[in-house]
Amino acid sequence: MNQPGWNSGHGGNAGLFGREQECARLDQMITAVRSGESRVLVVHGPPGIGKSALLDHLANSATDMRKVYAAGVESEMELPFATLHQFCASLMDGRGNLPAPQRHAVETVFGMRDGTPPERLVVGLAVLNLLSEASAKAPLLCVVDNAQWMDVASAQVLGFVARRLRAESVALLFGSRERSQDLLGQPEMAVGGLRTEDARALLSSVARGRIDGEVRDRFVAETRGNPLALLELPRELAETRVAGGLGLPNVDTPPSEIERSFQARIERLPAQTRLFLLVVAAEPVGDPALVRQAAQRLGITPSTVLENGTDGLLDFGERAIFRHPLIRSAVYRSAKEEDRRAVHLALAEVTDAQAGQDRRAWHLASATTAPDEAVAAELERSADRARARGGLTAMAAFLRRSVALTIDDSRRVERALAAADATLRAGHLEVARRFVDLAAREAQSEWQVVRADLMSAHIMFAAGFNHEASAMLLGAARRLEPFDMDLARETYLIAWVSASNGAADQDSVMAISQAMRRLPPPEGSPRAIDLLIEGYSLLITEGRGAALPKLRRAATIIADAPPREIMNWLWAAGGSAALLWEDRLMSEIHTTAAEEAGTAGGPPKLPVNLHSWGMVTLLSGDFATGSAIVAESEVAAPSTGVAMTRHTKLLLKAMEGAEDEASNLFTATMAQDGAGGRMTGVQSAHWAAALLYNGLARYHQALRAAQTTARGADLVLSQWALPELVEAATRVGDGAAARDAFEDLARVTESCDTDWAQGILARCRALLHQDDAADRSYSEAIERLGRTILRPELARAHLLYGEWLRRERRRAEARVHLRTAHEMFESIGMKAFAERSRRELLATGETVRKRTNTDAAHQELTAQESQIALQAAEGLTNPEIAARLFLSPRTVEFHLGKVFAKLGIGSRKQLGDALARDMPGSGKPGGKAGPERDDFL
């Protein structure tokens, strides 16, 4: 099966000159796929370098494989899922076997059914399962050429699929001019210019007559060995110019000269042929029927044009495809402006007003020379349909285009604000800022001015420059009060969260809190937002005693709300349960929000919720699930543009005691978050460092990190740093620092009669006392923390109690608590703390064998294997696990086979017992304790 444009190498196999190594690598790839493996490869290099020829070679080699082909088109980059539509065209007959949510998702984005915008991760899972289903019948070769021109939605979905292929017999190749952000981390093959000898041979094979040696070498140097440039340039030069070097063009870059050579060939064609090619260039999907109808409206007879030929530039069959992507741009750019408008108008007239409403509107806009309210309104109406098919990115593109065509000033401002909002939510901050600036300049009323200011503040907040955003949000909230009190109240809350997250000084937080205190009371019973506003403002102005009852009511209301509402309010409510020291409530809120985002939410909320869920999970000591959440975040982040993974991963590595990995993550956080003004990320990194160094028994470093964290503006991180500070200070003999920190801890826990708060307070109190007072406090800490879900905190209480008992020469009692701590730390995966407890046990005279990597090799599962094993143990089927984890059922089956081998079992029935016995977590040994040295702080 040869796809149009796939076997299009100019000059037969000329594109394979000097490509023996590349061909060998592709052949090895096909061999692996035939044996049942999956392979992904990004083939990248400049235009004309021979990428398509290599892909053509692959297609010719894989004669026994089913082939799927798609190509990005520059003019379709604004049309959502355009490339994916090509990719899935031959696979859609298998959609009947997909689960209903996945089937509905692909049918919606391809315009086969109406519906709300599907989550792109669900679309990705559907495509993954379509590939899995097809590859079960025969190995599959999938090629996406010109990947640099994929629309955003297609790039994100195919990037997701590339990262998820595991056990399917699928080869997925991308040909691209440059590395794609959505394909980072995938295996790649850079294709460069030909070696001098090969370039000379290729040039000589296509030149007319003999080429002067110096002229030939100049050709080779100027084209940098680009095969298509070498093939095309001599065609436009008379033999005398080639032989004598007279007037030889100076080729700065191959693309411009290649396109120019195509333009020269286009200009020699008859006018009717050129206009027909322009219709093909402007039609986004290569629909031959649509092209014929539009051409006929322009007075063109397609059959005559095709009979006379297009100089080999066009392949017109099941689809209308140009031989090379630069031909499309050459045709479009060389056409007269009036011809382009006429072609778009003809295409608009023949495009179905219902099924193709969005494309019709786009053609009408391209045919318009001046502002036109009817076309602008059509674009605005089509934006919702575009969103249903392609999400916010597509919607934003239509709204932005409508702004340019709007006549009425006030309406243009309204559309500019709508375009800015959609563009911001799609993640394109700089573009959104341009439309906000337009709205601010042309605002026709105070209401529009205020909304423009509010949108500008939202952009600053999203960009991380929160020290500016909080002030802008405060100003916008004040100006919103006369127009929309509900929106004003929400804006005040956003301003408070922005300021309190470490991006503003205490005076700013106080100013926002005082402004919230002055708000009129809401009508009727207080809602969660009203309680949050009141609670957070009281926290700063009156203290915790006045604030916490309000925050407790707000957190309880939110925890009892529907999952979607919990997810929507997590940005404001997530910290309230932590401030209250309510471990179970905190876990419930974050877990529900993350699960809701994974099933019904959409980017960019999913990574943010996974980050929060990951931190709560790690604090509970579930490193297997925590590691899996980090892995899920890394998968989701490229498709959403939200990079929250580093902070969760740093906490994981710190708790594991993996010093080298934690150090690298700490350095990256300080560089990126520090430069971006995201001080909460910096504060979080210091907290993780304090925890790491206490585990490594390097207390001076732990003390410095904890003190830095405690001075930060984020209230939750500041209170979480205090136990680390007390422990480190007592170990280095800084009694004053320990007492000061304990007093601060007593203050932040005094209104919280929870086992978490009082257990931590008792543990820290014990560090400052001796004799019976310490004994009683340690016992209280163990009792209270034993009733929480926070296993690491309980294990640390046993460790500290055991260390104190040993120093009191109560060795038998010390061994009990140290042994408990050691077993708990090993089970959780906290290697540094486990080593610290092992050394203490040795000091009591007990023999403790250090667990080696060899001992654990047969037990340790990867994060993904652990996640699959846990869900299989719960009784979920392979398809159910696949749907939850965004995998294909075949990949789940593949990983379960590896799990069975590692655990030494033969069936799913044995999983529960095997996991309880053999899966201690996914941690890896960390740094060894010893003499203190320079750290990464």
C-alpha positions, 0 to 999 in steps of 0.5 A: 500500500503506497500512500500519495506523497509517500513514494515521492522521492524526487529522482527515484532513490536519489534521496537515499544517497549516503543513507546506508546507516540510517536505512540499517537502523530503520530495518532493525526497527522493523525487525523488532516490530515484527517480533511483537515489540513497539518502536517509536522514532522521530526522524528530524532534519531540515527541509529536503534533507531526505526524511521522506525518502527514508520513510519511503524506504521504510514503507517499501521494506515493510511489505508485510505490514499494514500501513497508516499514513498522515502528514501535517499541513501548514495551512491546517495548523489552526484546525484541531485534529486535522492530522489525527483525522488523516492518521485514524481514517483507516483505523476507524472501522475498529472503533466499535470495539472501543469502550463507549467514552473512548468511542464517543470521544473520537467520534466527537473530535472527527465531527461524527457526533455532537457532544461536549469537548472530550478530554484529550487524554481520553482521545489519546487512549482511544487512538492507542486502543485503535492501534492495539486492535489493528496490530493484533491482526498484523504488524502496523507501520505508522508514519506522520510526515511533516510533523512540524505542521501538526495542529496542537491537538493532534501533536498532543494526542500522538505524543501521548500515544508515542509515550504509551506504546509498549507491547503492541506490534507498532512502529510509529515514526515522525518526520519533522524539521525540528524536535517537537515539544510534544515528542521530547524524550522519544528516540530520535534520528537526526538526518544531516547533509550528505557527505561531500563525496555523496553530494558530488555524486548525486549532483553529477547524476542529475546535471545536464552535461558536465559540471565544472569541478569548482562550480560543483563544489560551490553547489555542494557547499551552498546547499550544505549537502541537502539532497533536494536542493542538489536535485532541484537547483540545477533544473533552473540553470542553463547549462552554460551557467552551470559549467562556467559558474556565471550567475550561480544563485547564492543559496542562503538556506535550502528551503527558500531556494527550493520553494523558489524553484517550485515557484518557477515551475508553477509560473510556467503552467497555464493559468487554469492549472495554477488556479486549480493548484491554488484550490488544492493548496487552500483546501485543508483536508485534500478532499478531491470532491470538494476541490472539484466543486470549488474549481468548477465555481471558478470556471475551471474544468478539473478533468482538463487540468489533470489531463494536461498535467501539473508537471508532477507537482500534484497527486490527485486520486483518493486524496489531493496531495502535493508531491512535496510540502513546500509546493503548497506554500509555493503555490499559495504564496505565489498566487495573487491576493485576489485569486486567494480570496476568490478560491477561499470564497469558492471553498466556503460556498461548497463546504457543507454549512452544517458538517463543516461549519467551522471550516466554512467560517474560516474560508469566509474569513480568508475571503474577506478584505475588510471588517465584516460583522456577518463573517465575524459573527459566523466565526464566533458561532463556529468557535463552540463547534471548534471547541467540541472538536479541538478544545480551547486552542481551536476555539481561541483561534476562531475568536481571535480571527473574529476580533479582526473582522468586527466593526463595532468597537464595543463588540470588538472589545467583548470578542477580544476579551473572550479570545483572550480568555480562551487563549489563556485557558489554552495555555498561550499566555503571550498571545492572550496578553496581546488581545487583553492589551487590545481590549484595554486600549479600545474599552468603551466602558468602565466594565470593559476596562475592569474586565481587561485589568482582571484578565491581565492579572489572571495572565500574570498569575498563570505566568508565575509572576505572582508578586505583580499579579496579587496587586493587579488582582486586588485592584481589579477586585475593588473595581469589580465591586460596583458591577459584579459582587460575586466576581469581585469576591472570587477575585479577592480570594484569588488575590489572597491565594496569589499573595500568600503563596510566597509571592508578596510581602506580609503587608500585601497579604494584610492589605488583601485580608483587610479588604476582604474583611470589609466586604458586605456579608453574602445573602443567605447561608454562607457558601464555601467561597464565603467561608474561605474568604472569611477564614483566610482574612481572619487568619491574617487579621485576627489569628488562627483561633478566629480563622480555623472554625471558618476554614474547617466549615469550608473544607467540610462543605467542599469535601461533601460537594460533588467531585467536579465542584471539589476539583474547581475549588481545589486551588483555594481549598486545598490548603485549608485542610493542611492548615487545620492539620486534618490528614484524612480530610486533606487526603479526601479532598485531593484524592477526589479532585485528582480522580475527577480530573482524570475522568472528567476534567481536562488540561491544564488541571490534571497535572496540578491535581496530580501534584497535590494528590502526589504530595498527600500520598507521599506524606501518607507513606504510599511511595508505590502510588506516589511514584506512579502519580509522578509518572502520570504527571510526566506523561500529562505535563507535555500535553498540558503545558503545566510542569508540576512534576518536579516538585512532587518528584523532589519530595519523593526523592527527599523522602527516599533519601536519594541525595543525588537525584534530589540535588539535581531536582533542587538545583533545577527548582531554584533556577527555574522557580527562583527566576520566575518569581514562584517562591512557593516552589523555592520554599517547597524545595527547602522543605524537602531538603530539610527532610532529606538531611534529617534522614541522612543525619546531616543536621546542620544542613537540615537546620539551615533548610528548615529555617529558610522554609519556616521564614517563607510566606506559604503558611502550610509549608512554614508550619510543616517545616517547624518539626524539621527545625526542632529536630535538627536544632536539638541534634546540633545543640542549638537550644534557642532555635529549637525552643523558638521553633517549638513555640511557633509550632505550639501556636499553629497547633493550639486550635487544632485538636487533631491527632496529626497536630497534637502528635507532632507537637508531642514528638517535638516537645519530647525532644526538648525534655528529659526524664519522665516528661520526654517519656510521656511525650514520646508515648503520646506522639506514638499513640496519636500519630498511630491514629493518622494515615501518616505512616512516615510521621509515626515511624519517625516518632518510633525512631526518635523514641528509640534514640532517646531510650538508647541514650537513657541506657534502656537498650531493650526498650530502645530495640523495640522502637528502633526495630519498629522504625526500621521495619516501617522505613524499609516498608515505606521506602525511606532508605536514609531514615532506615539506615539511620535506625539501623545504625541505632540498632547496631549501637544497642548491640543488635545485629541488623543485616543491611538490605542489599540491592541483590536482596531486593532485585526480585521484589522491586517493581517499577512504578507502573508495574506497581500501579498495575499490580495494585489494581489487578489485585483489587479485581480489575480486568485488563481493559478496566486497568487500561482505561484508568491508566491510559494504556492499552489492554495489551500493554497491561497484559505485558506488564502483568507478565513481568510482575508475575515473574518478579513476584514469583507467582503464576496467577492474579489470585496470588497478587494480594498476598504477594504484594503484601509480602514483597512490595515494600515501595519503589524507593531506591537506596539514598546517600550514606550517612557520615561526616557532613560535607558541603550540600546543595543548599 
